[in-house]
Amino acid sequence: MTAELVRGQNHPLSQARLEIRIAAGTPVVAGATLGDEHGRVHGVEWVVHPGAPTLPGLEVSRQAAADHRLAVDLGAVPEVVHRVHVLLALPTAGGPVRFGAVAAPFVAVTGLDG
């Protein structure tokens, strides 16, 4: 099933093991946060980024790249987690300094089978 979502829209997932694919057209640093039922992040132990690339049920790339794949296993994240937020940042070394200067990133959520 394919669905194109707008900001704030939800869609049911058919699988617990997912891949979040990001295509940015320019190198970006990808990270994610785990949020409770209100979306709150309860400290740095709920943040995954290239310097700390794994949390239970979540893994991100260790480097800046134009394409990223974040591995998510919803069955392995703590029960108090209700949201996974994806974060993108531009690297500080020689490139665009703001997202307005680059094409909008594309994000897709897929099963492990694509």
Salt bridges, closest charged atoms under 4 A:
GLU19 OE1 - ARG21 NE 2.74
GLU19 OE1 - ARG69 NH1 2.93
ASP36 OD2 - ARG40 NE 3.48
ASP36 OD2 - HIS42 NE2 2.63
GLU37 OE2 - HIS38 NE2 3.56
GLU37 OE1 - HIS82 NE2 3.96
